[in-house]
């Protein structure tokens, strides 16, 4: 390949730049009851920070977590929030907190198994907020297309831990391949971005990298993170590589010079544009010797 591409990164997304939720790689879950919540949200380099009001918060600390989320909003921050599932009494309190108030950028709804749960949540919130449907059970996986096609859903996410508890599946890529692939397929069929994978509990960076690369190979494009130190690893694993960018630039260069030759060009062009869009959103730059994306026909 003749195109010389050197990949560099600007400041982490989530600091002085904003990554759209549809492209976001790292989704950092921070318990609402965590000390210094606003500071952690503000300092995070994650593409999206999700303040957790659900499983990450003990029942006795739920009220304090909600107050901390409101205080973060008063400080000018707009994280996402994970709220309780519709069957929980905590759900009513969570949506009452959010309704009519500009506290968050979006909502992750836990334990989604049917479209009605999403519609009830959207109605209770008064509309306007994008929803990520966190699918965590066998029933949810089998209803994934209906869930993905529900109005207001911006993306699907995989609650891998609860899914394993529900099904008895091992924490193994092969054992979870069907569930991940179904979320990828239904997301595509519904016109949604690639789904967000569940978190890696192990602390070794190599394990997180391997898991993220496996998820990417299936077609997932984001990952839940449990700790700040996981963010950079996930962002690197789910970002376009130098080889991918070089390939995308060559495809688009060929498009400009030769035009569309036949129908087989269309999937390559779509993928090349998606890679370049992601690189731009993530602050990944190519060497000046490479032809800039803006020079190419859209």
C-alpha positions in Angstrom: 0.0 0.0 0.0 1.4 3.4 -1.0 -0.5 5.5 1.5 1.8 6.3 4.5 -0.4 6.7 7.5 0.8 7.6 11.0 -1.9 7.5 13.7 -1.8 10.1 16.5 -4.5 10.9 19.0 -5.6 14.3 20.2 -6.9 14.9 23.8 -9.0 12.0 25.1 -12.6 12.1 23.9 -14.8 13.3 26.7 -12.5 16.1 27.8 -12.4 18.9 25.2 -14.2 16.9 22.5 -17.5 15.0 22.4 -18.0 11.6 20.9 -21.5 11.0 19.7 -23.3 8.2 21.6 -23.7 6.2 18.4 -19.9 6.0 18.0 -18.8 5.9 21.6 -16.4 3.1 22.5 -15.9 3.4 26.3 -18.9 3.7 28.5 -17.6 4.1 32.1 -20.0 3.1 34.8 -19.5 5.2 38.0 -21.7 4.4 41.0 -23.8 7.4 41.9 -22.7 6.9 45.6 -19.0 7.1 44.8 -17.1 9.8 46.6 -16.3 12.8 44.5 -18.8 11.8 41.8 -18.7 15.2 39.9 -14.9 15.2 39.9 -14.8 11.7 38.5 -17.3 12.5 35.8 -15.4 15.7 34.9 -12.0 14.1 34.8 -12.9 11.0 32.9 -11.4 10.3 29.4 -14.3 7.9 28.6 -16.3 8.6 25.5 -19.4 8.4 27.8 -19.7 8.4 31.6 -22.7 6.6 33.0 -23.7 7.4 36.5 -25.1 4.2 37.9 -28.2 4.3 40.1 -28.9 0.6 39.7 -26.7 -2.4 40.6 -23.6 -0.4 41.4 -25.4 1.3 44.4 -26.5 -0.3 47.6 -30.2 0.1 48.4 -29.4 2.3 51.4 -27.3 4.6 49.2 -29.8 5.2 46.4 -31.1 8.5 47.7 -27.5 9.8 48.2 -26.7 8.7 44.7 -29.6 10.6 43.2 -28.6 13.8 45.0 -25.1 13.4 43.8 -26.3 13.1 40.2 -28.3 16.3 40.6 -25.3 18.1 42.1 -23.2 17.0 39.1 -25.8 18.5 36.8 -25.7 21.7 38.9 -22.0 21.8 38.2 -22.6 21.8 34.5 -22.0 18.1 33.8 -24.3 16.0 31.7 -23.4 12.3 32.0 -25.6 9.4 31.1 -27.4 7.5 33.8 -28.3 3.9 34.3 -31.7 3.5 36.0 -33.5 0.5 37.6 -35.6 -1.8 35.5 -39.3 -1.1 35.0 -40.4 -3.9 37.4 -38.5 -2.2 40.3 -39.9 0.3 42.7 -36.7 2.2 42.3 -37.5 2.8 38.6 -40.4 5.1 39.6 -38.1 7.2 41.8 -35.4 7.3 39.1 -37.7 8.6 36.4 -39.4 11.0 38.7 -36.0 12.5 39.4 -35.2 12.9 35.7 -38.6 14.0 34.3 -38.6 17.6 33.2 -35.1 18.3 34.4 -32.0 18.7 32.3 -29.8 16.4 34.4 -28.4 13.8 31.9 -27.6 13.3 28.3 -29.3 9.9 28.0 -30.6 6.9 29.9 -29.4 3.3 30.1 -32.4 1.2 31.1 -31.5 -2.0 32.9 -32.9 -5.5 32.3 -34.8 -4.8 29.1 -36.9 -7.7 27.9 -39.7 -6.1 25.8 -40.5 -2.9 23.9 -43.2 -2.0 26.4 -40.6 -1.4 29.1 -38.9 1.1 26.8 -42.1 2.9 25.8 -43.2 3.2 29.5 -39.8 4.7 30.4 -39.8 7.1 27.5 -43.4 8.2 28.4 -42.5 8.5 32.1 -39.5 10.7 31.2 -41.6 12.9 29.0 -39.6 12.0 25.9 -36.6 13.7 24.5 -33.8 11.5 26.1 -32.1 8.8 24.0 -32.3 5.3 25.5 -29.7 2.5 25.6 -31.5 -0.8 26.1 -29.4 -3.0 28.4 -30.3 -6.6 27.4 -29.4 -9.0 30.2 -31.5 -12.2 29.9 -32.4 -15.0 27.5 -35.8 -13.4 27.0 -34.2 -10.1 26.2 -31.9 -11.6 23.6 -34.7 -13.4 21.9 -36.7 -10.1 21.8 -33.7 -8.1 20.6 -35.1 -7.0 17.2 -38.3 -5.7 18.7 -36.3 -3.9 21.3 -33.9 -2.4 18.7 -36.8 -1.2 16.6 -38.6 0.6 19.5 -38.8 4.4 19.1 -36.3 6.2 21.2 -33.7 3.4 21.4 -30.3 4.7 20.3 -28.3 1.6 20.9 -28.3 -1.9 22.5 -26.0 -3.0 25.2 -25.2 -6.5 26.5 -25.5 -7.2 30.2 -23.2 -10.2 30.0 -22.9 -10.9 33.7 -26.6 -11.1 34.3 -27.1 -13.0 31.1 -24.7 -15.7 32.3 -26.5 -15.9 35.6 -29.8 -16.3 33.7 -28.6 -19.0 31.3 -25.7 -20.7 33.1 -23.4 -19.8 30.2 -19.7 -19.8 30.9 -17.6 -16.6 30.7 -16.2 -17.7 27.5 -16.3 -16.1 24.0 -17.7 -19.2 22.3 -20.4 -19.6 25.0 -21.6 -16.0 24.5 -21.1 -15.8 20.8 -24.8 -16.3 19.9 -26.0 -13.6 22.3 -23.4 -11.1 21.0 -24.0 -11.9 17.4 -27.8 -11.6 17.8 -27.4 -8.1 19.3 -25.1 -7.2 16.4 -27.5 -8.6 13.8 -30.6 -7.0 15.2 -28.8 -3.7 15.7 -27.9 -3.7 12.0 -31.4 -4.8 10.9 -32.9 -1.9 13.0 -30.5 0.7 11.6 -28.7 1.2 15.0 -25.0 1.5 15.6 -23.0 -1.6 16.7 -24.0 -2.7 20.3 -22.1 -2.1 23.5 -20.5 -5.1 25.0 -20.6 -6.0 28.7 -17.7 -5.2 31.1 -14.6 -7.2 31.8 -14.2 -7.9 35.5 -10.6 -9.1 35.4 -8.0 -6.4 36.0 -5.3 -7.6 33.5 -5.1 -5.2 30.6 -4.3 -8.1 28.3 -7.6 -9.8 29.1 -9.5 -6.6 28.5 -7.7 -6.1 25.2 -8.4 -9.6 24.0 -12.1 -9.4 25.0 -12.5 -6.0 23.3 -10.9 -7.3 20.1 -13.1 -10.3 20.1 -16.2 -8.1 20.6 -15.0 -5.9 17.7 -14.5 -9.0 15.5 -18.2 -9.9 16.0 -19.3 -6.4 15.2 -19.7 -4.7 18.6 -18.4 -1.2 18.7 -18.5 -0.2 22.4 -17.8 -1.6 25.8 -18.9 -1.0 29.4 -16.0 -0.2 31.7 -16.0 -0.6 35.5 -12.8 1.3 36.2 -11.1 4.4 34.8 -7.9 2.4 34.0 -10.0 0.3 31.5 -10.9 3.3 29.4 -7.7 3.8 27.4 -7.4 0.1 26.7 -11.0 -0.1 25.4 -10.6 3.1 23.3 -7.4 1.7 21.7 -8.9 -1.7 21.0 -12.1 -0.3 19.5 -10.5 2.5 17.4 -9.6 2.2 13.7 -6.0 1.0 13.3 -3.4 2.5 11.1 -3.9 -0.2 8.5 -7.7 0.3 8.6 -7.3 4.0 8.0 -4.8 3.5 5.2 -7.2 1.0 3.6 -10.2 3.5 4.0 -8.2 6.3 2.5 -7.2 4.2 -0.5 -10.8 3.2 -1.1 -12.0 6.8 -1.1 -9.1 7.9 -3.3 -10.1 5.2 -5.8 -13.7 6.5 -5.6 -12.6 10.0 -6.4 -10.4 8.9 -9.3 -12.5 6.2 -10.8 -16.0 6.6 -9.5 -18.2 3.7 -8.5 -17.3 0.8 -10.9 -20.0 -1.7 -9.9 -22.3 -2.7 -7.0 -19.5 -4.5 -5.2 -17.8 -1.2 -4.5 -20.7 0.1 -2.3 -20.1 -2.0 0.8 -16.3 -1.1 0.7 -17.1 2.6 0.3 -19.6 2.5 3.2 -17.1 0.8 5.5 -14.4 3.2 4.5 -16.5 6.2 5.3 -17.5 4.7 8.6 -13.9 4.2 9.5 -13.0 7.8 8.6 -16.0 9.1 10.5 -14.9 7.2 13.6 -11.3 8.4 13.3 -12.5 12.0 13.1 -14.8 11.5 16.1 -12.1 9.9 18.2 -9.5 12.5 17.4 -7.3 10.1 15.4 -5.3 11.9 12.8 -3.3 10.8 9.8 0.1 12.0 8.6 0.0 15.1 6.5 1.5 13.0 3.6 -1.7 11.1 3.4 -4.6 12.7 1.4 -7.1 14.1 3.8 -10.6 12.7 4.1 -12.1 16.1 3.2 -10.6 15.8 -0.2 -12.7 12.8 -1.1 -16.1 12.6 -2.6 -18.9 11.8 -0.1 
